[in-house]
Amino acid sequence: MKKEMSLRISLKERVKFYVASCAETLAQAMSACLEEKVSPAQALRILHALVAFTVLVFSYGHAFLSVLFLVWFVLTLVDCKRAGLSGRG
């Protein structure tokens, strides 16, 4: 009788693996565009700032939403600054 071993991973682990592989692909694309090495964590921070900026731009005309999204965008920039993504070479 053969003993078979099946490795099952939970949904949480599969999602983590999927996000990590997407972040790695995004980091490679950003590295090519920026012409310097970008880690997956840095790529996710940059993506977060891009999404916050895009939402801020499209919220134009709604005062409360604009202020709310402006605060979100500033906080993402502060997070990027703390992570060492200052933009100065």
C-alpha positions as CSV (number, residue, x, y, z in Angstrom):
1,M,0.0,0.0,0.0
2,K,1.4,3.4,-1.0
3,K,1.3,6.2,1.4
4,E,0.5,9.5,-0.3
5,M,1.0,12.8,1.2
6,S,-1.1,15.7,0.0
7,L,-0.1,19.2,0.9
8,R,-3.1,21.4,1.2
9,I,-2.7,25.1,1.9
10,S,-5.4,27.2,3.3
11,L,-7.1,30.0,1.4
12,K,-5.2,32.5,3.5
13,E,-1.9,31.1,2.4
14,R,-3.0,30.9,-1.2
15,V,-4.0,34.6,-1.1
16,K,-0.7,35.5,0.5
17,F,1.2,33.6,-2.2
18,Y,-0.8,35.3,-5.0
19,V,-0.3,38.8,-3.6
20,A,3.4,38.2,-3.1
21,S,3.8,37.0,-6.7
22,C,1.8,40.0,-8.0
23,A,3.9,42.4,-5.9
24,E,7.1,40.8,-7.3
25,T,5.8,41.3,-10.8
26,L,4.8,44.9,-10.1
27,A,8.3,45.5,-8.5
28,Q,10.0,44.2,-11.6
29,A,7.9,46.5,-13.9
30,M,8.5,49.5,-11.7
31,S,12.2,48.7,-11.6
32,A,12.3,48.7,-15.3
33,C,10.5,52.1,-15.5
34,L,12.4,53.8,-12.7
35,E,15.8,52.2,-13.7
36,E,16.6,51.3,-10.2
37,K,15.9,48.3,-8.0
38,V,12.4,48.4,-6.3
39,S,11.4,45.9,-3.7
40,P,7.9,44.4,-3.6
41,A,7.2,46.4,-0.4
42,Q,8.2,49.6,-2.0
43,A,6.2,48.8,-5.1
44,L,3.1,48.3,-3.0
45,R,3.7,51.6,-1.2
46,I,4.1,53.4,-4.6
47,L,0.9,51.7,-5.9
48,H,-0.9,52.8,-2.7
49,A,0.1,56.4,-3.3
50,L,-0.9,56.2,-7.0
51,V,-4.4,54.9,-6.1
52,A,-4.8,57.6,-3.4
53,F,-3.8,60.3,-5.9
54,T,-6.1,58.9,-8.6
55,V,-9.1,58.9,-6.2
56,L,-8.2,62.4,-5.0
57,V,-8.2,63.7,-8.6
58,F,-11.5,62.1,-9.4
59,S,-13.2,63.4,-6.3
60,Y,-12.8,67.0,-7.6
61,G,-16.1,68.9,-7.0
62,H,-17.0,67.3,-3.7
63,A,-15.5,69.3,-0.9
64,F,-15.8,66.8,1.9
65,L,-14.6,63.9,-0.2
66,S,-11.7,65.9,-1.6
67,V,-10.5,66.8,1.9
68,L,-10.9,63.2,3.0
69,F,-8.9,61.9,0.0
70,L,-6.3,64.6,0.4
71,V,-5.7,63.5,3.9
72,W,-5.4,59.9,2.7
73,F,-3.0,60.9,0.0
74,V,-0.8,62.9,2.4
75,L,-0.7,59.9,4.8
76,T,0.4,57.6,1.9
77,L,3.2,60.1,1.1
78,V,4.3,60.2,4.7
79,D,4.4,56.4,4.7
80,C,6.5,56.4,1.6
81,K,8.9,58.9,3.1
82,R,9.2,56.8,6.3
83,A,10.0,53.8,4.1
84,G,12.8,55.6,2.4
85,L,11.1,56.5,-0.8
86,S,12.0,60.2,-0.7
87,G,12.5,60.6,-4.4
88,R,15.9,62.3,-4.0
89,G,18.9,60.6,-5.5
